[in-house]
Amino acid sequence: MQEGGMLFQTLALVEISEECDGCSKCVDLCPFESLSLEKGKAKQVGPCFLCGGCEALCPKGAIEIVPLIQVRVASSLGALLNEKAVGPVEDCVFCKIIKGELPARVVYEDEDIIAFLDINPAAPGHTLVVPKKHYKNILDAPDEVVSKVFLVAKKIGKAAIEALDAKGVNVITNAEPVAGQIVMHFHVHVIPRFKEDELKFVYGYKYKEGEADEVARKLKEKLSS
């Protein structure tokens, strides 16, 4: 871990209504063990990292995820998130959406790719572009799959500008929990941007004397090998 390495993580409250019948689907699905059954009802017992699976899966519609605060935490948290987030494909929220087992607002679909609205959007039209075959992240996916995903992301970005009057887009993918990846299925965020939307990405790392040259040398050497 680099000294001073930081990440931003949004924590959330899981609100559970009286409609909950204690079916335990949300408890079984949650990769972070944030939920438990107590007296026949689901209850939040740990931090929620906004993967959204419980809200989408609940057959009674009894769950609502409410973002609370974006906190700045040491990137060593990634080790913990990695332990909790990596699970079998059968527990993958996106795989369940692809199979039709979970609902989603699908905006695009073809033989290989599906794209749907993020249930915890950073902006109106925030869309996730997902390959139908399960790969952990961009580092594991074949080049041809990565190409297809980003071509669809480009198409959706153009649609957002034309249909939603967005002024630009961010196209982002996160690889590994330390980088903010919550669902361990490769996906790309297409986030429409609007004037004065106040969405900010903070970059504050400062190289020490000579460090940038050393980092560049190591990367160049690896890429040339």
N, C-alpha and C positions, 0 to 999 in steps of 0.2 A: 504494500500500500504506500502510495506517495504521501509524504508528510503534508498534512493540511488537506488531504483529499476529502471532499465533502459531496453529499448528494442532497437533493430536496425530495422529501417523501410526504405525501398527503395522508393524514390519518383521518378516519371516519367513524361516525357513530352508526351502529346498526339498530334501527328502530324496528321493533317487532310488535305488531298489533295483536288484539285479542283474537283475530282470525286464525292465529297459529294453532294447529292441531297436534303439534309434537311429532310430526312424521319423521323428523331427523334428517331429511335430505340435505338441508343446508349444513348441518353439523358434519355429515359424512363428506360433503364436497369441499368444505373450506380447507385450503392447503396450509393455512396459518394457525389452525386450531383456535380461531377467534370466537367460536360459538360452542355452546354446550346445551344439553337438555337438563332443565331443572323443573321439577314438579310438572312434567308433561308439556313444558313450553321451552322454545328456544330462547337462549339468553346470551348476550355478548359477554365473554369472559376474558378477552384479550384484544390487542390492537387490530383494527381492520385496515388493510392496505388497498382497498378499493378494487379487488379483482372483479367484483360484480356478479359472481356466480350464484351466490345465495339469493340475491334479489331476482335474478332471471329464472332460477330453478323453482322457487317456492310455488307450489300448486294453488295455494290460497291467496297469493298476492299479499302476504302478511308482512313482507320485509321491505324496508326502504333504507337505502344507504345515504347518509347525510355527511358530505365532506365537512370536516371541522377545521383543520389547520394544516398548513404546509410547514413542515419543520425541517431544519437543516441538521443533518446528522452525519457522524463520521462514516466514511465509506466502508469501514469494517463491518457495518451492519449488513453488508451484502453477503457475508458468510452465513449469517443467520437466515436471511431471506432465501438463500440458495437451498439450505437444508429444508425449509418449509415449502418452497414453491415447486420444486422438481418432483413430479409424481407420474404415475402411469398414464398412458394415453387415454385410457378409459375414463379418467377423472378430469380430462382437459375440457375446460369450459368451451373453447372454440371448436373442438372436435364434436362436442354435443350440439352446438349450433349448426355445424356443417351437416350432421346427421338428422337435423330436424327435431332433436330432443329438447332443445331450448329455443325460446323465441328470440328473434332479432329483427331489427328494421333494416332489411337488406336493400342496398341501393344498386348493387351490381353483382352479377354472378355469371361465370362461364364454366367450362369443363374443369379448370384447374384452380380457379381463384374465386373467393367470395369476399364481398365488402359490405360492411354494415356499420350503422351509427354506434359510436361509443356510448355506453350508458352513463358514463361520468365524463361528459365532454369538457374540453378546455374552451370551446367556442361552438356556436351553432354550426352544424354540418361536420363536426369532428368525426372522421370515418376511420375504421380499421380495415386494412387490406390484408387478407389472410390466405395463404395457400391451403388448399383442401387436404393435402398430404401433410402429416405432422412432422415438422422439424423444430428443434428446440429454439433456434434463433438464426439470424442471418449468417452466423459463423458456421453453422451446420448444414445450411441449405445449399443444394447444388446451384451453380451459376445460372443455369437456365431458369430455375424457379425464382431466384432473386430478380432476374431480368423481367420475368412476367409480372411479378408483384409490383415492381417499380413502374412498369409501363401502365399498369392499371392505376397506380397511385397518381401518375401524371394525368391520366384521363379524368380521374375524379377531381384533381386539383383544378383543371380547366373548367369542369362542370360547376364547381363551387364558385369560381369567379363569375361565370356567366349566369348561373341560376340564383345564387345567393347574394350577388353583388359584393363578394369578398374582394379585397384589394391585393391579396397575395395569399400564399399558403406556406406552412412549414410541413416538410415531409421528413419524418423522424422514425428511426427504429432503435430499440434498446436491446442490447445483448448482455445478458446476465443480470441478476438482481442488483449488483453494485451499481449498474448503469440505469436502474429504474425499471427493469423488466419484471412484471408481476405474473403474467400468464406465460407459461413456458411453451408457447407455440409461436413460431416466427410470425410477426405481423408488423405492418408499417402504419404509422399514424399520419393521416392527412388532416391538418388543422387549418381551416380557413382563417385568415387574418383580416381584421377590420380596423379602421382608424380609431384610435383611442380605446382599443380593447384591453389595454393594461396587462396583457399576457407578456411575461418577461422570462428570458433565459439568462441566468446569471453566470458570468465567467470571471473568476477572480484569482486564478492560480498565477503565481509569479515565479518565473525561473530564477534559480540562483545563478551566480556568475559561472559561466561555462556549461551550465546544465543543458541548455537548448542545443548546443553543438553536439554534446554527448548523446542526447536523445535522438537527434537527427541521424547521427552516425550509426547508432544501433538499429534504427528502423531501416535505413538504407542498406545496411549490411545484411539484415534478415531478408529483405525483399529481393536482394540480388543473389541470394544463395539458392 
